[in-house]
């Protein structure tokens, strides 16, 4: 997998909104902090567009993204926020110039569409990390932003954290794939579907019904995408919903039960996804997973 070049002071960063709309007040903290980090920030033409839920029409959002892909002076593309809409523009994009001169694509949640599509078709790493909508006011650094900046600066994450009761012990290595579980489910059978064979799979989600977590995990299982993975990392499963008649299991219990028939190591409660802590992950990066008495995720060249 090709790793995009590290960023340097003075490099230009583009901010686009491929999904849900944003406003200038929401983007101001990120723009200010990215400038403090030494980057020049370029706002897409339709960054503050307004088309119902979206930041512009599909054509407008695709044109913004295409302009950033084709502009060699833009060294990283930050997706302003998630929501829904990336899948509506992915087939309108031409990645030819991007494949010739890779750059970081940054985001999570709905941005899983880009991670999956780019990794699969172009063999280029992408960055699952905090988006501008997540930057706090007052130029306050936190662990999420520190991990993001470390990767942009050329660092390789090396995370250490306590074990979780649902973990399955073991060690594994492979390329990291995955992202938001709902998005991965929606990409099944499409040109952007993930290839999990021999890889470390990462999943996270937010605001889903528990029965639907079960449905999506059944999809991963029955489609064979759990069969050959080397390991599983489960991030945040936050703000889950239930019906009047309870499903009877938590999201973590659903996942643990679903993967019980396999032998690969599993890590639960990794601080990435829709959490207050959203540690940066290199999708397509070579990672070593250690699920022991203490746990680690270590990226290597």
N, C-alpha and C positions, 0 to 999 in steps of 0.2 A: 504494500500500500504506500502511496506517495504522501509524504507529509508536507503541507504547505510551508513556505519559508516563514521564519520568525519575524516579528515586527521590530522596527527600530524607531527611535524618536523621530518625529517628523513624518512618519508614514501616514497615508490617508486611509481612513476607515469609513465605509459607507453604511448608512442605516436605512433599511427598507422595511416596509410593512406588507408582507405577502399574504397576510391573513386579516385578523380583526383590526379595526381602525384604532388610532391613538391620537392624542392631542399634544400640542407643544409643551404644556405643563407636565405631562407624564414623561416626556423625553428629556426635559431640561436637566435633571440630576445626572443622567447617563452622559449626556453631551458634555456637561461641565467636567465630570470625572475623567472621561476619555481624553479631553483636552489637557487635564492636569497630568495624565499619564504620558503626555507628549505627542499625542496623535492629532492629526487634522481630521475633523469630522465633516463628512459630506452627507447632507440629507437628500434622500431621493425626492424626485419631483412630486410624487403623489403620497409622500410620507404621511401627510395630514389630510389625505383625501377622505371622502365620506360618501359611501354607497351602501346604504342600509348598515349591515354589520361590518362591511368591509372598508378598507382604506382606498376605495376606488373600484372601478370595474375590473374584471379579470384581465382585460387587455392593458389597462393602466398599471396594475400591479405587476404583470408580467414584463411590461416595458421597463419599469423601474428596476426589476431584478436583472433583466437582460443588460441594461446599461451598466450596472455594477459588475456583472460577470465579464463584460467586454472591455471595461476600462482598466488598462494595465497599471494605472497609477493607484487604483484602489487595491489595498493589500489585504483587507478583510471585509467581509460583509456581515454586519450584525442584523439579525431579524428583530424588529422592534418588540414584538410580542407574538404569542400563539393565538389560540382561539380556534378558528376554522377558516380555511381558504387556500392553504398551500397546494392541496391536491388539485384545485381548480386551475392552477397555472403551470404545474410541473411539465405538462406536455406541450406547453407553448414556448418553452425555453430551449435555446440552443447552447449547449455546453462546450462547443468546439474550442472557443478561445480560452475558456476556463480550464479545459483539459490540458491545453498547451502551457498555460501559466497559472497553476493552481494558487488559490488563496483560501484562507479560512472562511468557512461558513459557520456562523455562531448562532445557536438557539436550541430550544428543546420543545417539548410538547408537540404542537402541530408541525413544528419544524422537523420532526422525525421523518416526514415525507422526503425532505432534501437529504438528510443523512442516509436513508436507505437507498434512494435513487442514485445518489452520487457514488456511494461506496460500491454499489453493485455494478454500475455501468462504466465507471471511470477509475476505480481503484484509488480514489483520493480520500484522505482522512478529513473528517469534519469535527466540529467541536460542540458537544452537548454541554451547554453551560448557561449561566444567567444571561438574560436578555435586558435591553435598556429599560423595559417596563419594571424590572426588578431592582434597579439601582436605587439605593436609599438617598434621601435628601441629606444635604450637609456634608457631602464628600466623605462619608463614613465608610471606610473599608471594612469588610467582613471576610469570613473564611471563603465564601462563595466567590467573591470578587478577587481575592488573593489567588485562588486556584485558577481562575480565568486568566488573570494577568500573567501568572507563571507560565501557562501553556503558550500564550501569545509571545512571551519573551523567549521561548525556546526550551522551557523546562519540561521534564517528564514527570507527571504526578506519581507520588509514592504515598499512598494512603494507608494508615494503620488505625484500627478501631476495634472495640470489644466484640466478642462473639454474641450471637443472638440464640435464644433457646431453640429456634426452628432450623438453625444451620445444619448442614450435613458436612462433616469434616472431609477434608481432602485438599489436594493441590491440583491446579490445572493451568495451562497456558494456551493462548490462542489470540486471534484477532477479536476485538470487541465489536459486537453488533447490537442493534436493538434501539430502544428508546421508549416512547409512550406506547403502552399496550393497546389502547384503543386505536391508535393510528396504525400500528403494525397489523392489527386485525383487519382494518379497513383496506389495507394494501394487499391482502391475500389474493393471489391469482393475477395480480397486475404486473406491469413492467417494473414496478418499484418494490415488489415483494422482496423480503430478505432471504439470504442464504445463510443458514445457521450451522451448517455442517462443520464440525471441528472447531467451532468458535465459542467464545464466552458471550452468552446472551444477557443483556441488561433490560429490565422492564420496570416501569413505574406508571402510576396513573393517579387521577384525581376525579372526585365527584361522580363516581360510577355506582350503579346498583350492584350489590354483591352477586346477585344471580348472573349479571352480565360479565363480571370478572370470571365466574365459573364458565360461562359460555365461551369467552375469549380464550381461556386456558384450554378448554376442550378443543377449540379450533387449532391451537398450536400443537396439541398432542395428536389429534387425528390427522393433521396434515403432515405429520412426520418431522415437524420443525423442532421438537424436543428430543427426538430419538438420538441424533448424532452430535448434540452439543457437548462441549468439553466442560462447561460449567455454567452456573446461573447466578446472576447478581440481581437481587430484588431491591429496588429503591423505595421511595415513599409510595404508599398506597393511602392517600389522604382523603378525608371528608367523604367516606363511603356512605351510600344510602341503602336503606332496606325497605321492604314492603311491610304492609300491615301484618302479614304472616311472615315472621322472620325467616331468613334463609338458613340461619343456624350456624354459620361459620363466619369468621373474619376473613378479610382478603388474604392475609398471610396464611391462615389455615387452609383456605381453598387452594392456594398455590402449593403449599407443602404437601397436601394430599395428592395433588395432580402429578407431582414429580416424584412421589415416593417409589414408583416402580423402576426408576432409573438409578444409576450409580454415580453420576457426576456430583462434584461438590456444589453446595448451594450456600450463598450468603444472603441473609435477610437484613433489612433496615439499613442499607447503605444510604448515606446522606446525599442523595441526588434525586432531582425531580421537582415536584411541586412542594418543596419544603422550604422552611426558613433558611436551611443550609442546602445549597445546591452545588455540590462539588463538581468541577469540570471533568469531563470524560472525553477522551479522544476516540470517537467512533471510527473503527478501522485501525486503531492502534494496537500494537502487540502488548498484551497484558498478562501478567502472572497473578493468579488468584491463589490465596492461601486461607483456607477456612479451618483454623485450628482453635486452640484455647484463646488465642488472639488472632485477629484477621488482618489481611492486607490485600490491597490491589496495587500492583506495581507495574508501571508502564516501562518498557524497555525498547531500545532501538532494534 
